[in-house]
Amino acid sequence: MMKKINPVPGLKRFFQKLTLLCFNELLIENQIAVDYLSGMLARFAYTDELYKIRNVYGEKLEYLIDFMMEIQDAQDLSTDRFSPFREREIRQHIGDYTLFMTGIFRDYVTHRSAMRYFTSQGKLSYASVSDFDRIAERAESDIFKDLSMSFEDYSFVLDYMKKVYFKDAKVIGPYRAGIQKLDEW
Protein backbone atom coordinates (compact mmCIF):
# COMPACT_ATOMS: atom_id res chain seq x y z
CA MET A 1 0.00 0.00 0.00
CA MET A 2 1.31 3.44 -0.93
CA LYS A 3 1.56 6.23 1.58
CA LYS A 4 -0.82 9.13 1.14
CA ILE A 5 0.71 12.52 0.57
CA ASN A 6 -0.80 15.28 2.65
CA PRO A 7 -0.01 18.43 0.73
CA VAL A 8 1.05 21.54 2.53
CA PRO A 9 -2.26 23.14 3.64
CA GLY A 10 -1.33 26.46 2.04
CA LEU A 11 -0.68 24.76 -1.28
CA LYS A 12 -4.04 22.99 -1.14
CA ARG A 13 -5.78 26.29 -0.30
CA PHE A 14 -3.92 28.02 -3.11
CA PHE A 15 -5.13 25.46 -5.66
CA GLN A 16 -8.61 25.47 -4.14
CA LYS A 17 -8.95 29.23 -4.68
CA LEU A 18 -7.38 29.15 -8.13
CA THR A 19 -9.48 26.20 -9.33
CA LEU A 20 -12.67 27.80 -8.03
CA LEU A 21 -11.72 31.06 -9.75
CA CYS A 22 -11.22 29.22 -13.07
CA PHE A 23 -14.51 27.33 -12.72
CA ASN A 24 -16.31 30.61 -12.04
CA GLU A 25 -14.67 32.35 -14.99
CA LEU A 26 -15.65 29.45 -17.26
CA LEU A 27 -19.19 29.36 -15.79
CA ILE A 28 -18.86 25.82 -14.46
CA GLU A 29 -20.51 25.01 -11.15
CA ASN A 30 -19.26 21.88 -9.45
CA GLN A 31 -17.73 22.27 -6.00
CA ILE A 32 -16.96 18.55 -5.71
CA ALA A 33 -14.88 18.69 -8.92
CA VAL A 34 -13.15 21.86 -7.67
CA ASP A 35 -12.21 20.03 -4.47
CA TYR A 36 -10.97 16.96 -6.33
CA LEU A 37 -8.94 18.88 -8.92
CA SER A 38 -7.36 21.19 -6.35
CA GLY A 39 -6.37 18.17 -4.25
CA MET A 40 -4.89 16.48 -7.32
CA LEU A 41 -2.90 19.61 -8.22
CA ALA A 42 -1.56 19.91 -4.68
CA ARG A 43 -0.55 16.22 -4.67
CA PHE A 44 1.10 16.44 -8.07
CA ALA A 45 3.14 19.45 -6.96
CA TYR A 46 5.30 16.65 -5.53
CA THR A 47 6.98 14.84 -8.43
CA ASP A 48 7.10 11.64 -6.39
CA GLU A 49 3.32 11.63 -6.29
CA LEU A 50 3.07 12.09 -10.05
CA TYR A 51 5.19 8.96 -10.49
CA LYS A 52 4.09 7.03 -7.42
CA ILE A 53 3.18 3.79 -9.19
CA ARG A 54 6.03 1.29 -9.00
CA ASN A 55 6.62 -2.04 -10.66
CA VAL A 56 7.51 -5.35 -9.00
CA TYR A 57 11.16 -4.20 -8.77
CA GLY A 58 10.23 -0.97 -6.99
CA GLU A 59 11.06 1.19 -10.02
CA LYS A 60 8.99 4.31 -10.64
CA LEU A 61 6.77 4.05 -13.69
CA GLU A 62 6.70 7.17 -15.87
CA TYR A 63 4.74 6.23 -18.98
CA LEU A 64 1.10 5.48 -19.52
CA ILE A 65 1.91 2.16 -21.18
CA ASP A 66 3.81 1.08 -18.07
CA PHE A 67 0.78 1.88 -15.91
CA MET A 68 -1.36 -0.24 -18.25
CA MET A 69 1.04 -3.17 -17.88
CA GLU A 70 0.80 -2.87 -14.10
CA ILE A 71 -2.98 -3.18 -14.42
CA GLN A 72 -2.49 -6.44 -16.29
CA ASP A 73 -0.34 -7.73 -13.42
CA ALA A 74 -3.01 -6.70 -10.91
CA GLN A 75 -5.64 -8.59 -12.95
CA ASP A 76 -3.61 -11.79 -13.31
CA LEU A 77 -5.22 -14.42 -11.06
CA SER A 78 -2.24 -16.75 -11.43
CA THR A 79 0.21 -14.46 -9.63
CA ASP A 80 0.61 -13.14 -6.13
CA ARG A 81 0.32 -9.62 -7.59
CA PHE A 82 -3.41 -10.10 -8.25
CA SER A 83 -5.30 -7.34 -6.49
CA PRO A 84 -8.52 -5.60 -7.54
CA PHE A 85 -7.66 -2.87 -5.02
CA ARG A 86 -4.27 -2.28 -6.68
CA GLU A 87 -5.99 -2.21 -10.05
CA ARG A 88 -8.38 0.45 -8.73
CA GLU A 89 -5.49 2.49 -7.32
CA ILE A 90 -3.61 2.34 -10.63
CA ARG A 91 -6.72 3.23 -12.62
CA GLN A 92 -7.37 6.25 -10.40
CA HIS A 93 -3.76 7.29 -10.88
CA ILE A 94 -4.09 6.89 -14.66
CA GLY A 95 -7.18 9.10 -14.61
CA ASP A 96 -5.40 11.72 -12.51
CA TYR A 97 -2.18 11.51 -14.52
CA THR A 98 -3.91 11.82 -17.90
CA LEU A 99 -6.13 14.66 -16.68
CA PHE A 100 -3.11 16.49 -15.29
CA MET A 101 -1.05 15.94 -18.44
CA THR A 102 -3.83 16.88 -20.89
CA GLY A 103 -4.56 19.98 -18.84
CA ILE A 104 -1.34 21.38 -17.43
CA PHE A 105 0.96 19.86 -20.08
CA ARG A 106 -1.45 19.93 -23.03
CA ASP A 107 1.23 21.16 -25.45
CA TYR A 108 3.48 18.22 -24.55
CA VAL A 109 0.66 15.69 -25.06
CA THR A 110 -0.56 17.36 -28.26
CA HIS A 111 2.95 17.58 -29.69
CA ARG A 112 3.23 13.80 -29.31
CA SER A 113 -0.17 13.28 -30.99
CA ALA A 114 -1.38 11.55 -27.84
CA MET A 115 -4.34 13.73 -26.81
CA ARG A 116 -7.01 11.29 -27.99
CA TYR A 117 -5.21 8.33 -26.38
CA PHE A 118 -4.64 10.12 -23.06
CA THR A 119 -8.24 11.33 -23.00
CA SER A 120 -9.71 7.92 -23.77
CA GLN A 121 -7.52 6.19 -21.17
CA GLY A 122 -8.36 8.83 -18.55
CA LYS A 123 -12.09 8.56 -19.16
CA LEU A 124 -11.96 4.76 -19.17
CA SER A 125 -9.91 4.67 -15.98
CA TYR A 126 -12.19 7.04 -14.09
CA ALA A 127 -15.25 5.08 -15.27
CA SER A 128 -13.66 1.86 -14.00
CA VAL A 129 -12.91 3.45 -10.61
CA SER A 130 -16.49 4.71 -10.45
CA ASP A 131 -17.82 1.21 -11.15
CA PHE A 132 -15.52 -0.32 -8.53
CA ASP A 133 -16.56 2.25 -5.93
CA ARG A 134 -20.26 1.88 -6.78
CA ILE A 135 -20.06 -1.90 -6.34
CA ALA A 136 -18.14 -1.40 -3.08
CA GLU A 137 -20.80 1.13 -2.04
CA ARG A 138 -18.27 3.92 -1.66
CA ALA A 139 -19.57 7.48 -1.74
CA GLU A 140 -16.72 8.56 -4.04
CA SER A 141 -18.18 6.74 -7.04
CA ASP A 142 -20.08 9.84 -8.18
CA ILE A 143 -17.00 12.07 -8.51
CA PHE A 144 -15.23 9.48 -10.63
CA LYS A 145 -18.26 9.09 -12.87
CA ASP A 146 -18.32 12.88 -13.28
CA LEU A 147 -14.57 12.98 -13.97
CA SER A 148 -15.06 10.35 -16.67
CA MET A 149 -18.03 12.03 -18.30
CA SER A 150 -16.60 15.58 -18.11
CA PHE A 151 -12.94 14.71 -18.62
CA GLU A 152 -12.48 17.09 -21.56
CA ASP A 153 -14.13 19.96 -19.66
CA TYR A 154 -11.87 19.56 -16.64
CA SER A 155 -8.82 19.15 -18.86
CA PHE A 156 -9.77 22.44 -20.49
CA VAL A 157 -10.10 24.10 -17.06
CA LEU A 158 -6.56 23.02 -16.19
CA ASP A 159 -5.25 24.20 -19.57
CA TYR A 160 -7.05 27.52 -19.06
CA MET A 161 -5.56 27.81 -15.57
CA LYS A 162 -2.07 27.28 -16.91
CA LYS A 163 -2.45 29.71 -19.80
CA VAL A 164 -4.12 32.48 -17.81
CA TYR A 165 -2.52 32.23 -14.36
CA PHE A 166 0.81 30.49 -14.94
CA LYS A 167 1.69 32.16 -18.23
CA ASP A 168 4.62 34.05 -16.70
CA ALA A 169 6.00 31.03 -14.84
CA LYS A 170 9.33 31.11 -16.73
CA VAL A 171 9.90 34.72 -15.80
CA ILE A 172 8.60 34.96 -12.24
CA GLY A 173 8.68 31.35 -11.02
CA PRO A 174 6.08 28.61 -10.89
CA TYR A 175 2.72 29.53 -9.40
CA ARG A 176 3.76 33.17 -8.93
CA ALA A 177 1.37 34.59 -11.54
CA GLY A 178 -1.49 32.67 -9.97
CA ILE A 179 -0.57 33.87 -6.50
CA GLN A 180 -0.54 37.48 -7.68
CA LYS A 181 -4.03 37.09 -9.20
CA LEU A 182 -5.35 35.44 -6.01
CA ASP A 183 -4.00 38.30 -3.94
CA GLU A 184 -6.17 40.61 -6.04
CA TRP A 185 -9.21 38.32 -5.65
C-alpha positions in Angstrom: 0.0 0.0 0.0 1.3 3.4 -0.9 1.6 6.2 1.6 -0.8 9.1 1.1 0.7 12.5 0.6 -0.8 15.3 2.7 0.0 18.4 0.7 1.0 21.5 2.5 -2.3 23.1 3.6 -1.3 26.5 2.0 -0.7 24.8 -1.3 -4.0 23.0 -1.1 -5.8 26.3 -0.3 -3.9 28.0 -3.1 -5.1 25.5 -5.7 -8.6 25.5 -4.1 -8.9 29.2 -4.7 -7.4 29.1 -8.1 -9.5 26.2 -9.3 -12.7 27.8 -8.0 -11.7 31.1 -9.7 -11.2 29.2 -13.1 -14.5 27.3 -12.7 -16.3 30.6 -12.0 -14.7 32.3 -15.0 -15.6 29.5 -17.3 -19.2 29.4 -15.8 -18.9 25.8 -14.5 -20.5 25.0 -11.2 -19.3 21.9 -9.5 -17.7 22.3 -6.0 -17.0 18.5 -5.7 -14.9 18.7 -8.9 -13.2 21.9 -7.7 -12.2 20.0 -4.5 -11.0 17.0 -6.3 -8.9 18.9 -8.9 -7.4 21.2 -6.4 -6.4 18.2 -4.3 -4.9 16.5 -7.3 -2.9 19.6 -8.2 -1.6 19.9 -4.7 -0.6 16.2 -4.7 1.1 16.4 -8.1 3.1 19.4 -7.0 5.3 16.6 -5.5 7.0 14.8 -8.4 7.1 11.6 -6.4 3.3 11.6 -6.3 3.1 12.1 -10.1 5.2 9.0 -10.5 4.1 7.0 -7.4 3.2 3.8 -9.2 6.0 1.3 -9.0 6.6 -2.0 -10.7 7.5 -5.3 -9.0 11.2 -4.2 -8.8 10.2 -1.0 -7.0 11.1 1.2 -10.0 9.0 4.3 -10.6 6.8 4.0 -13.7 6.7 7.2 -15.9 4.7 6.2 -19.0 1.1 5.5 -19.5 1.9 2.2 -21.2 3.8 1.1 -18.1 0.8 1.9 -15.9 -1.4 -0.2 -18.2 1.0 -3.2 -17.9 0.8 -2.9 -14.1 -3.0 -3.2 -14.4 -2.5 -6.4 -16.3 -0.3 -7.7 -13.4 -3.0 -6.7 -10.9 -5.6 -8.6 -12.9 -3.6 -11.8 -13.3 -5.2 -14.4 -11.1 -2.2 -16.8 -11.4 0.2 -14.5 -9.6 0.6 -13.1 -6.1 0.3 -9.6 -7.6 -3.4 -10.1 -8.3 -5.3 -7.3 -6.5 -8.5 -5.6 -7.5 -7.7 -2.9 -5.0 -4.3 -2.3 -6.7 -6.0 -2.2 -10.0 -8.4 0.5 -8.7 -5.5 2.5 -7.3 -3.6 2.3 -10.6 -6.7 3.2 -12.6 -7.4 6.3 -10.4 -3.8 7.3 -10.9 -4.1 6.9 -14.7 -7.2 9.1 -14.6 -5.4 11.7 -12.5 -2.2 11.5 -14.5 -3.9 11.8 -17.9 -6.1 14.7 -16.7 -3.1 16.5 -15.3 -1.0 15.9 -18.4 -3.8 16.9 -20.9 -4.6 20.0 -18.8 -1.3 21.4 -17.4 1.0 19.9 -20.1 -1.5 19.9 -23.0 1.2 21.2 -25.4 3.5 18.2 -24.6 0.7 15.7 -25.1 -0.6 17.4 -28.3 2.9 17.6 -29.7 3.2 13.8 -29.3 -0.2 13.3 -31.0 -1.4 11.5 -27.8 -4.3 13.7 -26.8 -7.0 11.3 -28.0 -5.2 8.3 -26.4 -4.6 10.1 -23.1 -8.2 11.3 -23.0 -9.7 7.9 -23.8 -7.5 6.2 -21.2 -8.4 8.8 -18.6 -12.1 8.6 -19.2 -12.0 4.8 -19.2 -9.9 4.7 -16.0 -12.2 7.0 -14.1 -15.3 5.1 -15.3 -13.7 1.9 -14.0 -12.9 3.5 -10.6 -16.5 4.7 -10.4 -17.8 1.2 -11.2 -15.5 -0.3 -8.5 -16.6 2.2 -5.9 -20.3 1.9 -6.8 -20.1 -1.9 -6.3 -18.1 -1.4 -3.1 -20.8 1.1 -2.0 -18.3 3.9 -1.7 -19.6 7.5 -1.7 -16.7 8.6 -4.0 -18.2 6.7 -7.0 -20.1 9.8 -8.2 -17.0 12.1 -8.5 -15.2 9.5 -10.6 -18.3 9.1 -12.9 -18.3 12.9 -13.3 -14.6 13.0 -14.0 -15.1 10.3 -16.7 -18.0 12.0 -18.3 -16.6 15.6 -18.1 -12.9 14.7 -18.6 -12.5 17.1 -21.6 -14.1 20.0 -19.7 -11.9 19.6 -16.6 -8.8 19.1 -18.9 -9.8 22.4 -20.5 -10.1 24.1 -17.1 -6.6 23.0 -16.2 -5.3 24.2 -19.6 -7.0 27.5 -19.1 -5.6 27.8 -15.6 -2.1 27.3 -16.9 -2.4 29.7 -19.8 -4.1 32.5 -17.8 -2.5 32.2 -14.4 0.8 30.5 -14.9 1.7 32.2 -18.2 4.6 34.1 -16.7 6.0 31.0 -14.8 9.3 31.1 -16.7 9.9 34.7 -15.8 8.6 35.0 -12.2 8.7 31.3 -11.0 6.1 28.6 -10.9 2.7 29.5 -9.4 3.8 33.2 -8.9 1.4 34.6 -11.5 -1.5 32.7 -10.0 -0.6 33.9 -6.5 -0.5 37.5 -7.7 -4.0 37.1 -9.2 -5.4 35.4 -6.0 -4.0 38.3 -3.9 -6.2 40.6 -6.0 -9.2 38.3 -5.6 
